[in-house]
Amino acid sequence: MKSFAYVRVSTQEQNEDRQLLALTPFDIPARNLYIDKQSGKDFKRPAYRRMVKRLRPGDMLYLKSIDRLGRNYAEIIEQWRVLTKDKGVDIKVLDMPLLDTTYCKDLLGTFISDLTLQIMSFFAQLERDTLRQRQAEGIAAAKSRGISFGRSPAQMPDDFEALYRRWRVGELTTREIMALCGISRRTLYEKTKSWRKQDKLKFLKAIGAG
């Protein structure tokens, strides 16, 4: 029997240390520790897929919590079935001691484990759905109070119009005007697009006035 562990965090910025610390007492070889830093929005997780290919009947898989297996109730249940039935591995979920397939392998033990899995998977999805709803409600309430989200608009220098004119006639390079304004190339093109539109309107207005 070989011991494996799977760790997942939702983004590159999140830290997996909490899960790794919980797995420390089990002395899992480094080569059998698989980590994905990817959202659970789909199951295309490279480390998980590599691990499943290596698992053999009788191997032990450790998880910090059941929601590391999937993004929703149906996915968690399906992955549990694949691992325990198709692959024939045992699983220990550290946050839920009853989710331990090595404990009481008789009919009653299997029933308790499967029932616990159903309940915990349901509550894992319910918790995510509730959090998502609260976030949406919070954002809606904030917007109703006039709070905006996302990046603040880039502040352009007072002499941007003059710099823009020089850039248009080739007196300044794109790199030079970006440095002088302290903006990115994307912001520059967004701003100059609106200035070009203003120039066009002024030209049409002048023609109409003439």
Backbone torsions as a table, in degrees:
resi	resn	phi	psi	omega
1	MET	NA	133.3	176.1
2	LYS	-111.0	148.1	178.9
3	SER	-101.5	134.6	178.4
4	PHE	-128.8	161.2	173.8
5	ALA	-144.3	145.1	177.8
6	TYR	-123.9	131.5	-179.4
7	VAL	-125.8	136.4	176.2
8	ARG	-139.8	134.9	168.4
9	VAL	-121.9	156.8	-169.1
10	SER	-79.4	-25.8	-178.3
11	THR	-138.1	165.2	177.4
12	GLN	-62.9	-26.7	-176.5
13	GLU	-80.1	-23.2	-178.3
14	GLN	-73.9	152.1	-175.2
15	ASN	-103.4	133.5	-179.2
16	GLU	-91.8	5.5	-174.3
17	ASP	-59.0	-37.2	-178.4
18	ARG	-61.2	-43.5	179.0
19	GLN	-68.8	-41.8	-179.0
20	LEU	-63.9	-38.9	179.2
21	LEU	-62.7	-40.4	179.9
22	ALA	-66.4	-26.0	-178.0
23	LEU	-87.7	-10.1	-174.8
24	THR	-53.8	-43.9	-175.9
25	PRO	-63.0	-13.2	-173.3
26	PHE	-95.1	1.1	173.8
27	ASP	48.9	52.4	-179.7
28	ILE	-81.2	127.5	179.6
29	PRO	-57.6	142.9	-177.0
30	ALA	-56.8	-36.3	-177.8
31	ARG	-72.0	-13.3	179.1
32	ASN	-103.3	10.4	178.7
33	LEU	-102.8	120.4	-176.0
34	TYR	-116.3	129.7	-175.8
35	ILE	-127.8	129.5	172.7
36	ASP	-117.0	133.4	171.4
37	LYS	-112.0	82.1	-173.7
38	GLN	-157.3	146.6	-179.5
39	SER	-63.7	152.8	176.2
40	GLY	-84.2	16.4	-178.0
41	LYS	-64.7	-23.7	171.5
42	ASP	-143.4	179.0	-177.6
43	PHE	-110.1	25.4	178.4
44	LYS	-87.6	68.0	-178.1
45	ARG	-107.9	113.9	-172.5
46	PRO	-60.4	-43.6	-178.3
47	ALA	-65.0	-41.9	179.3
48	TYR	-61.2	-44.4	-179.0
49	ARG	-63.3	-40.4	178.4
50	ARG	-64.3	-40.2	-179.5
51	MET	-63.9	-46.4	-178.5
52	VAL	-59.1	-36.7	178.9
53	LYS	-64.8	-30.9	-178.1
54	ARG	-84.5	-21.7	-176.0
55	LEU	-64.7	138.6	178.4
56	ARG	-126.8	157.0	178.9
57	PRO	-51.2	132.8	179.3
58	GLY	93.7	-13.2	176.9
59	ASP	-67.4	158.5	-179.8
60	MET	-113.4	130.2	177.8
61	LEU	-115.2	127.4	178.3
62	TYR	-105.0	136.4	175.6
63	LEU	-130.9	141.5	177.0
64	LYS	-69.5	-43.3	179.4
65	SER	-146.5	158.7	-172.9
66	ILE	-67.7	-28.7	-177.4
67	ASP	-73.2	-3.0	173.7
68	ARG	-70.3	-17.9	-177.1
69	LEU	-79.1	-25.1	-176.3
70	GLY	-171.2	177.3	-174.6
71	ARG	-94.0	-15.2	-177.8
72	ASN	-151.6	175.8	-176.1
73	TYR	-55.4	-51.7	-175.9
74	ALA	-62.6	-39.2	-177.3
75	GLU	-69.8	-40.3	178.3
76	ILE	-62.3	-46.4	179.7
77	ILE	-60.5	-42.0	-178.3
78	GLU	-66.2	-44.0	-179.8
79	GLN	-66.7	-36.5	175.9
80	TRP	-61.0	-42.5	179.0
81	ARG	-63.3	-45.4	179.9
82	VAL	-59.1	-45.4	-175.8
83	LEU	-70.5	-47.7	-173.6
84	THR	-84.0	-35.0	-176.6
85	LYS	-94.1	-54.9	-177.0
86	ASP	-71.9	-45.1	-177.6
87	LYS	-88.5	-23.3	177.9
88	GLY	73.1	29.8	179.5
89	VAL	-98.7	159.8	173.5
90	ASP	-95.1	152.6	-178.4
91	ILE	-131.9	136.8	170.4
92	LYS	-120.3	123.9	175.4
93	VAL	-103.8	114.2	-170.0
94	LEU	-65.9	-34.4	-179.3
95	ASP	-75.7	-13.2	-177.9
96	MET	-138.9	90.3	-176.0
97	PRO	-55.0	-27.1	179.4
98	LEU	-69.3	-20.1	176.6
99	LEU	-88.5	72.5	-178.8
100	ASP	-140.6	103.5	-174.2
101	THR	-73.6	-6.6	177.2
102	THR	-84.6	-11.5	-175.5
103	TYR	-94.0	120.9	178.2
104	CYS	53.1	80.3	-178.1
105	LYS	-81.5	10.1	177.1
106	ASP	-79.3	-176.6	-176.1
107	LEU	-60.8	-42.2	-179.3
108	LEU	-65.1	-43.8	179.8
109	GLY	-62.0	-41.4	178.4
110	THR	-64.3	-40.7	179.3
111	PHE	-62.3	-45.9	-179.6
112	ILE	-62.0	-44.2	-179.8
113	SER	-62.7	-45.4	-179.5
114	ASP	-65.7	-39.6	179.3
115	LEU	-65.6	-44.1	177.9
116	THR	-61.0	-41.6	178.3
117	LEU	-58.9	-46.0	179.8
118	GLN	-58.7	-46.7	-177.3
119	ILE	-66.0	-48.1	-176.9
120	MET	-67.2	-36.2	178.0
121	SER	-65.2	-40.0	178.1
122	PHE	-61.5	-47.0	-178.0
123	PHE	-70.3	-30.4	176.0
124	ALA	-62.9	-43.6	178.3
125	GLN	-69.9	-40.4	179.4
126	LEU	-59.7	-41.0	179.2
127	GLU	-63.8	-43.1	178.8
128	ARG	-65.6	-42.0	179.8
129	ASP	-64.2	-40.5	179.3
130	THR	-65.3	-43.0	179.2
131	LEU	-62.7	-43.3	-180.0
132	ARG	-62.9	-39.8	179.4
133	GLN	-66.7	-42.1	179.2
134	ARG	-64.5	-38.6	177.6
135	GLN	-63.2	-43.6	179.5
136	ALA	-63.6	-42.1	179.1
137	GLU	-66.0	-38.9	178.4
138	GLY	-64.7	-42.1	178.9
139	ILE	-65.0	-42.4	179.7
140	ALA	-63.2	-42.5	179.7
141	ALA	-64.8	-40.7	179.7
142	ALA	-65.2	-42.3	179.2
143	LYS	-63.8	-35.6	179.1
144	SER	-66.2	-22.7	177.0
145	ARG	-91.9	4.9	177.0
146	GLY	88.4	11.4	179.0
147	ILE	-83.7	127.5	179.7
148	SER	-99.5	154.7	-179.8
149	PHE	-117.1	162.7	-179.2
150	GLY	94.6	-176.4	-177.8
151	ARG	-69.7	145.7	173.9
152	SER	-71.7	144.5	178.8
153	PRO	-58.3	140.4	179.6
154	ALA	-63.9	134.3	178.4
155	GLN	-84.6	121.6	-178.3
156	MET	-91.9	147.6	178.6
157	PRO	-65.4	156.7	-177.9
158	ASP	-61.2	-30.4	-177.5
159	ASP	-95.0	23.2	-177.3
160	PHE	-60.0	-36.9	-178.6
161	GLU	-60.8	-43.2	179.5
162	ALA	-66.2	-41.2	178.3
163	LEU	-64.8	-39.0	179.4
164	TYR	-62.1	-43.1	179.6
165	ARG	-62.8	-43.0	179.3
166	ARG	-63.9	-38.6	178.9
167	TRP	-65.8	-39.3	-178.3
168	ARG	-64.2	-34.0	-178.4
169	VAL	-93.7	3.7	174.8
170	GLY	90.8	7.5	178.6
171	GLU	-74.2	-25.1	177.3
172	LEU	-123.3	141.3	174.5
173	THR	-81.7	166.4	178.3
174	THR	-61.1	-41.2	179.1
175	ARG	-63.1	-38.2	-178.6
176	GLU	-68.1	-44.4	-179.3
177	ILE	-69.5	-32.1	175.9
178	MET	-63.3	-42.7	-179.4
179	ALA	-67.7	-42.3	-178.6
180	LEU	-66.2	-33.7	-178.4
181	CYS	-93.0	-15.2	-178.6
182	GLY	67.4	41.9	-177.2
183	ILE	-129.5	165.7	177.9
184	SER	-84.8	168.0	177.8
185	ARG	-61.6	-39.9	-179.8
186	ARG	-62.6	-45.3	178.9
187	THR	-63.2	-39.4	179.1
188	LEU	-58.3	-48.2	-177.4
189	TYR	-68.9	-31.8	176.7
190	GLU	-66.4	-43.5	-179.3
191	LYS	-69.2	-44.1	-176.8
192	THR	-69.8	-25.6	176.3
193	LYS	-62.4	-42.7	178.9
194	SER	-69.6	-33.9	178.2
195	TRP	-68.2	-39.1	177.4
196	ARG	-63.6	-35.9	178.1
197	LYS	-66.0	-39.6	177.5
198	GLN	-64.2	-40.7	178.1
199	ASP	-60.0	-41.5	-178.9
200	LYS	-64.6	-42.1	179.3
201	LEU	-64.6	-40.7	178.2
202	LYS	-63.1	-40.2	-179.6
203	PHE	-64.7	-44.7	-179.8
204	LEU	-66.4	-37.2	178.1
205	LYS	-65.5	-39.4	179.3
206	ALA	-65.3	-40.4	178.4
207	ILE	-63.5	-42.1	179.3
208	GLY	-65.8	-36.6	179.5
209	ALA	-68.9	-32.9	-179.5
210	GLY	-72.1	NA	NA
